[in-house]
Amino acid sequence: MTPDLTFPGAVLISSSIIAGGVLIGALTFAIDVPYASYAMVVLAALVVLGATVLVLSSRDQDGVPSRR
């Protein structure tokens, strides 16, 4: 039996989006953020990873009728 990863995937996506928004807000107000471009790439990769977890966990639930 595989664990349900819907909640961790959603938390990963939402926290990455919030952190990206904070970073963009800091850059908007001309606050110097070191390695901001690298951090944005990492946050984008985390959003993609979280979306992958959500898609794979929803696929697993379709196969098991007792989880619906």
VMD Tcl script that builds the backbone (N, CA, C; Angstrom):
set m [mol new atoms 204]
animate dup $m
set s [atomselect $m all]
$s set {name element resname resid chain x y z} {
  {N N MET 1 A 0.843 -1.180 0.000}
  {CA C MET 1 A 0.000 0.000 0.000}
  {C C MET 1 A 0.892 1.249 0.000}
  {N N THR 2 A 0.626 2.148 -0.903}
  {CA C THR 2 A 1.417 3.370 -0.992}
  {C C THR 2 A 0.771 4.476 -0.155}
  {N N PRO 3 A 1.589 5.312 0.448}
  {CA C PRO 3 A 1.017 6.401 1.263}
  {C C PRO 3 A 0.369 7.471 0.384}
  {N N ASP 4 A -0.579 8.182 0.959}
  {CA C ASP 4 A -1.249 9.271 0.261}
  {C C ASP 4 A -0.367 10.514 0.339}
  {N N LEU 5 A 0.111 10.966 -0.811}
  {CA C LEU 5 A 1.034 12.097 -0.850}
  {C C LEU 5 A 0.364 13.381 -1.329}
  {N N THR 6 A -0.949 13.436 -1.273}
  {CA C THR 6 A -1.661 14.624 -1.737}
  {C C THR 6 A -1.328 15.840 -0.871}
  {N N PHE 7 A -1.377 15.680 0.432}
  {CA C PHE 7 A -1.114 16.808 1.328}
  {C C PHE 7 A 0.329 17.301 1.233}
  {N N PRO 8 A 1.343 16.409 1.280}
  {CA C PRO 8 A 2.718 16.922 1.126}
  {C C PRO 8 A 2.960 17.608 -0.218}
  {N N GLY 9 A 2.333 17.117 -1.282}
  {CA C GLY 9 A 2.483 17.767 -2.582}
  {C C GLY 9 A 1.875 19.152 -2.593}
  {N N ALA 10 A 0.698 19.276 -1.984}
  {CA C ALA 10 A 0.041 20.588 -1.927}
  {C C ALA 10 A 0.827 21.568 -1.060}
  {N N VAL 11 A 1.385 21.081 0.035}
  {CA C VAL 11 A 2.191 21.943 0.915}
  {C C VAL 11 A 3.459 22.394 0.201}
  {N N LEU 12 A 4.073 21.490 -0.549}
  {CA C LEU 12 A 5.291 21.846 -1.279}
  {C C LEU 12 A 5.012 22.913 -2.331}
  {N N ILE 13 A 3.928 22.747 -3.064}
  {CA C ILE 13 A 3.574 23.734 -4.085}
  {C C ILE 13 A 3.252 25.090 -3.451}
  {N N SER 14 A 2.382 25.081 -2.442}
  {CA C SER 14 A 1.948 26.358 -1.863}
  {C C SER 14 A 3.083 27.085 -1.158}
  {N N SER 15 A 3.930 26.365 -0.444}
  {CA C SER 15 A 5.032 27.043 0.241}
  {C C SER 15 A 6.057 27.578 -0.752}
  {N N SER 16 A 6.267 26.874 -1.858}
  {CA C SER 16 A 7.191 27.373 -2.877}
  {C C SER 16 A 6.641 28.626 -3.556}
  {N N ILE 17 A 5.342 28.642 -3.813}
  {CA C ILE 17 A 4.725 29.819 -4.425}
  {C C ILE 17 A 4.782 31.016 -3.471}
  {N N ILE 18 A 4.523 30.778 -2.191}
  {CA C ILE 18 A 4.590 31.867 -1.209}
  {C C ILE 18 A 6.016 32.395 -1.083}
  {N N ALA 19 A 6.990 31.496 -1.018}
  {CA C ALA 19 A 8.388 31.937 -0.919}
  {C C ALA 19 A 8.802 32.703 -2.165}
  {N N GLY 20 A 8.339 32.274 -3.329}
  {CA C GLY 20 A 8.631 32.999 -4.563}
  {C C GLY 20 A 8.007 34.377 -4.561}
  {N N GLY 21 A 6.793 34.485 -4.039}
  {CA C GLY 21 A 6.138 35.786 -3.938}
  {C C GLY 21 A 6.868 36.729 -3.006}
  {N N VAL 22 A 7.357 36.210 -1.912}
  {CA C VAL 22 A 8.132 37.035 -0.979}
  {C C VAL 22 A 9.426 37.503 -1.639}
  {N N LEU 23 A 10.055 36.600 -2.373}
  {CA C LEU 23 A 11.297 36.957 -3.056}
  {C C LEU 23 A 11.059 38.005 -4.139}
  {N N ILE 24 A 9.995 37.844 -4.907}
  {CA C ILE 24 A 9.663 38.830 -5.937}
  {C C ILE 24 A 9.300 40.174 -5.299}
  {N N GLY 25 A 8.589 40.137 -4.179}
  {CA C GLY 25 A 8.256 41.378 -3.468}
  {C C GLY 25 A 9.495 42.099 -2.972}
  {N N ALA 26 A 10.458 41.339 -2.469}
  {CA C ALA 26 A 11.702 41.961 -2.011}
  {C C ALA 26 A 12.458 42.586 -3.177}
  {N N LEU 27 A 12.466 41.908 -4.308}
  {CA C LEU 27 A 13.153 42.457 -5.474}
  {C C LEU 27 A 12.423 43.672 -6.040}
  {N N THR 28 A 11.093 43.707 -5.896}
  {CA C THR 28 A 10.320 44.848 -6.376}
  {C C THR 28 A 10.685 46.117 -5.619}
  {N N PHE 29 A 10.931 45.981 -4.329}
  {CA C PHE 29 A 11.281 47.144 -3.515}
  {C C PHE 29 A 12.782 47.379 -3.457}
  {N N ALA 30 A 13.498 46.849 -4.427}
  {CA C ALA 30 A 14.943 47.063 -4.602}
  {C C ALA 30 A 15.761 46.617 -3.402}
  {N N ILE 31 A 15.306 45.569 -2.732}
  {CA C ILE 31 A 16.097 44.973 -1.657}
  {C C ILE 31 A 17.044 43.972 -2.313}
  {N N ASP 32 A 18.326 44.106 -2.033}
  {CA C ASP 32 A 19.321 43.239 -2.653}
  {C C ASP 32 A 19.251 41.849 -2.013}
  {N N VAL 33 A 18.839 40.874 -2.797}
  {CA C VAL 33 A 18.743 39.494 -2.330}
  {C C VAL 33 A 19.829 38.693 -3.032}
  {N N PRO 34 A 20.812 38.192 -2.271}
  {CA C PRO 34 A 21.875 37.430 -2.924}
  {C C PRO 34 A 21.335 36.102 -3.485}
  {N N TYR 35 A 21.815 35.745 -4.652}
  {CA C TYR 35 A 21.439 34.497 -5.325}
  {C C TYR 35 A 19.944 34.393 -5.585}
  {N N ALA 36 A 19.295 35.500 -5.873}
  {CA C ALA 36 A 17.851 35.500 -6.098}
  {C C ALA 36 A 17.477 34.699 -7.338}
  {N N SER 37 A 18.255 34.800 -8.383}
  {CA C SER 37 A 17.919 34.066 -9.602}
  {C C SER 37 A 18.031 32.564 -9.380}
  {N N TYR 38 A 19.028 32.130 -8.622}
  {CA C TYR 38 A 19.165 30.705 -8.325}
  {C C TYR 38 A 18.025 30.220 -7.436}
  {N N ALA 39 A 17.635 31.044 -6.493}
  {CA C ALA 39 A 16.532 30.670 -5.605}
  {C C ALA 39 A 15.229 30.536 -6.384}
  {N N MET 40 A 15.007 31.402 -7.362}
  {CA C MET 40 A 13.789 31.314 -8.168}
  {C C MET 40 A 13.766 30.039 -8.999}
  {N N VAL 41 A 14.912 29.627 -9.513}
  {CA C VAL 41 A 14.987 28.378 -10.278}
  {C C VAL 41 A 14.705 27.189 -9.366}
  {N N VAL 42 A 15.247 27.210 -8.163}
  {CA C VAL 42 A 14.998 26.120 -7.214}
  {C C VAL 42 A 13.523 26.074 -6.825}
  {N N LEU 43 A 12.919 27.234 -6.586}
  {CA C LEU 43 A 11.499 27.271 -6.228}
  {C C LEU 43 A 10.625 26.780 -7.380}
  {N N ALA 44 A 10.982 27.110 -8.611}
  {CA C ALA 44 A 10.229 26.613 -9.762}
  {C C ALA 44 A 10.349 25.095 -9.867}
  {N N ALA 45 A 11.533 24.563 -9.599}
  {CA C ALA 45 A 11.714 23.115 -9.623}
  {C C ALA 45 A 10.897 22.440 -8.518}
  {N N LEU 46 A 10.804 23.086 -7.359}
  {CA C LEU 46 A 10.002 22.517 -6.263}
  {C C LEU 46 A 8.514 22.526 -6.601}
  {N N VAL 47 A 8.052 23.543 -7.304}
  {CA C VAL 47 A 6.651 23.574 -7.734}
  {C C VAL 47 A 6.375 22.426 -8.704}
  {N N VAL 48 A 7.288 22.203 -9.627}
  {CA C VAL 48 A 7.124 21.091 -10.577}
  {C C VAL 48 A 7.163 19.754 -9.843}
  {N N LEU 49 A 8.047 19.610 -8.875}
  {CA C LEU 49 A 8.114 18.377 -8.094}
  {C C LEU 49 A 6.824 18.148 -7.305}
  {N N GLY 50 A 6.302 19.199 -6.697}
  {CA C GLY 50 A 5.044 19.076 -5.956}
  {C C GLY 50 A 3.885 18.723 -6.868}
  {N N ALA 51 A 3.848 19.303 -8.060}
  {CA C ALA 51 A 2.791 18.971 -9.009}
  {C C ALA 51 A 2.895 17.523 -9.458}
  {N N THR 52 A 4.106 17.039 -9.634}
  {CA C THR 52 A 4.304 15.637 -9.993}
  {C C THR 52 A 3.804 14.719 -8.891}
  {N N VAL 53 A 4.084 15.069 -7.652}
  {CA C VAL 53 A 3.604 14.268 -6.517}
  {C C VAL 53 A 2.081 14.250 -6.481}
  {N N LEU 54 A 1.463 15.415 -6.733}
  {CA C LEU 54 A -0.001 15.470 -6.740}
  {C C LEU 54 A -0.592 14.619 -7.855}
  {N N VAL 55 A -0.011 14.691 -9.040}
  {CA C VAL 55 A -0.529 13.907 -10.165}
  {C C VAL 55 A -0.372 12.414 -9.904}
  {N N LEU 56 A 0.787 12.018 -9.413}
  {CA C LEU 56 A 1.006 10.593 -9.155}
  {C C LEU 56 A 0.124 10.073 -8.018}
  {N N SER 57 A -0.107 10.898 -7.006}
  {CA C SER 57 A -0.959 10.445 -5.905}
  {C C SER 57 A -2.420 10.367 -6.341}
  {N N SER 58 A -2.844 11.237 -7.237}
  {CA C SER 58 A -4.225 11.156 -7.713}
  {C C SER 58 A -4.405 9.970 -8.651}
  {N N ARG 59 A -3.369 9.596 -9.378}
  {CA C ARG 59 A -3.438 8.399 -10.218}
  {C C ARG 59 A -3.601 7.142 -9.369}
  {N N ASP 60 A -2.862 7.079 -8.249}
  {CA C ASP 60 A -2.957 5.916 -7.374}
  {C C ASP 60 A -4.339 5.787 -6.767}
  {N N GLN 61 A -5.001 6.896 -6.478}
  {CA C GLN 61 A -6.329 6.851 -5.879}
  {C C GLN 61 A -7.382 6.384 -6.866}
  {N N ASP 62 A -7.162 6.615 -8.171}
  {CA C ASP 62 A -8.127 6.162 -9.158}
  {C C ASP 62 A -8.181 4.642 -9.245}
  {N N GLY 63 A -7.070 3.989 -8.971}
  {CA C GLY 63 A -7.039 2.526 -9.070}
  {C C GLY 63 A -7.623 1.807 -7.882}
  {N N VAL 64 A -7.737 2.482 -6.740}
  {CA C VAL 64 A -8.233 1.851 -5.511}
  {C C VAL 64 A -9.609 2.422 -5.190}
  {N N PRO 65 A -10.681 1.642 -5.416}
  {CA C PRO 65 A -12.028 2.187 -5.184}
  {C C PRO 65 A -12.325 2.485 -3.712}
  {N N SER 66 A -11.621 1.853 -2.781}
  {CA C SER 66 A -11.912 2.095 -1.369}
  {C C SER 66 A -11.426 3.459 -0.900}
  {N N ARG 67 A -10.569 4.140 -1.654}
  {CA C ARG 67 A -10.049 5.449 -1.270}
  {C C ARG 67 A -10.928 6.596 -1.716}
  {N N ARG 68 A -11.921 6.339 -2.514}
  {CA C ARG 68 A -12.770 7.403 -3.037}
  {C C ARG 68 A -13.732 7.924 -2.014}
}
mol reanalyze $m
mol bondsrecalc $m
mol representation Tube
mol addrep $m
